């Protein structure tokens, strides 16, 4: 069920989502992956709320421009987060490969 809201309330939600995205990027840069996941949950909740909204009137030109700016910033933050996460995945893959190799060598020399 959608809730009727004002354009200003919708814009405030875009602003909140953008602020969370900025915090997510800071968490990724700090390699705080647990915090990143927690923040993504918050942002997803904001996004779900935004989807449920039925805005009572059209946004003004200034509001549309501001929401577009916020969306572009969120996309840029998401892109950098993806790059940082991909680099971390490569690191984890190497660690897992090294651990697997160590286990294989250990088993080979135990026999």
C-alpha positions as CSV (number, residue, x, y, z in Angstrom):
1,X,0.0,0.0,0.0
2,X,1.4,3.4,-0.9
3,X,1.3,6.4,1.4
4,X,0.6,9.9,0.1
5,X,3.4,12.3,0.8
6,X,4.7,15.7,-0.2
7,X,7.5,16.3,-2.7
8,X,9.5,17.7,0.1
9,X,9.2,14.5,2.1
10,X,10.3,12.5,-0.9
11,X,13.3,14.8,-1.4
12,X,14.2,14.4,2.3
13,X,14.2,10.6,1.8
14,X,16.6,11.0,-1.2
15,X,18.8,13.1,1.0
16,X,18.8,10.5,3.7
17,X,19.7,7.8,1.2
18,X,22.5,9.9,-0.2
19,X,23.9,10.5,3.3
20,X,23.8,6.8,4.0
21,X,25.6,6.1,0.7
22,X,28.3,8.5,1.7
23,X,28.7,6.7,5.0
24,X,28.8,3.4,3.1
25,X,31.6,4.7,1.0
26,X,33.5,5.8,4.1
27,X,33.0,2.3,5.6
28,X,34.3,0.6,2.4
29,X,37.3,2.9,2.3
30,X,38.0,2.0,5.9
31,X,37.5,-1.7,5.0
32,X,34.7,-1.9,7.6
33,X,32.7,-4.4,5.7
34,X,30.3,-5.2,8.6
35,X,29.3,-1.5,8.9
36,X,28.9,-1.4,5.1
37,X,26.4,-4.2,5.3
38,X,24.5,-2.6,8.1
39,X,24.3,0.7,6.3
40,X,23.2,-1.1,3.1
41,X,20.2,-2.4,5.1
42,X,19.3,1.1,6.2
43,X,19.6,2.4,2.7
44,X,17.5,-0.5,1.3
45,X,14.8,0.4,3.9
46,X,14.8,4.0,2.7
47,X,14.5,2.8,-0.9
48,X,11.6,0.6,-0.1
49,X,9.9,3.4,1.7
50,X,10.5,5.7,-1.3
51,X,8.9,3.1,-3.6
52,X,5.8,3.0,-1.4
53,X,5.4,6.7,-1.6
54,X,2.8,8.4,-3.7
55,X,3.8,12.0,-4.0
56,X,0.9,14.3,-3.8
57,X,2.2,16.8,-6.3
58,X,5.0,17.2,-8.8
59,X,8.4,18.3,-7.6
60,X,9.4,21.8,-8.4
61,X,12.3,22.3,-10.8
62,X,14.6,23.0,-7.9
63,X,13.5,19.8,-6.2
64,X,13.9,17.7,-9.3
65,X,17.4,19.1,-9.9
66,X,18.3,18.4,-6.3
67,X,17.0,14.8,-6.4
68,X,18.9,14.3,-9.7
69,X,22.1,15.6,-8.1
70,X,21.6,13.3,-5.1
71,X,20.9,10.3,-7.4
72,X,24.1,11.0,-9.4
73,X,26.1,11.2,-6.2
74,X,24.6,7.9,-4.9
75,X,25.5,6.2,-8.2
76,X,29.1,7.6,-8.1
77,X,29.4,6.4,-4.5
78,X,28.0,2.9,-5.4
79,X,30.5,2.7,-8.3
80,X,33.4,3.3,-6.0
81,X,32.0,1.0,-3.3
82,X,31.7,-1.8,-6.0
83,X,35.4,-1.2,-7.0
84,X,36.6,-1.4,-3.4
85,X,34.5,-4.5,-2.7
86,X,35.8,-6.2,-5.9
87,X,39.3,-5.5,-4.8
88,X,38.5,-7.0,-1.4
89,X,37.0,-10.1,-3.1
90,X,40.2,-10.6,-5.0
91,X,42.2,-10.4,-1.7
92,X,39.9,-12.9,-0.1
93,X,40.1,-15.2,-3.0
94,X,43.9,-15.2,-2.8
95,X,43.7,-15.9,1.0
96,X,41.5,-18.8,0.3
97,X,43.7,-20.2,-2.4
98,X,46.7,-19.8,-0.1
99,X,44.9,-21.6,2.7
100,X,43.9,-24.4,0.3
101,X,47.4,-24.8,-0.9
102,X,48.7,-24.9,2.7
103,X,46.2,-27.7,3.6
104,X,47.2,-29.7,0.5
105,X,50.9,-29.4,1.4
106,X,50.2,-30.2,5.0
107,X,48.3,-33.4,4.0
108,X,51.0,-34.4,1.5
109,X,53.8,-34.1,4.1
110,X,51.7,-35.8,6.8
111,X,51.3,-39.0,4.8
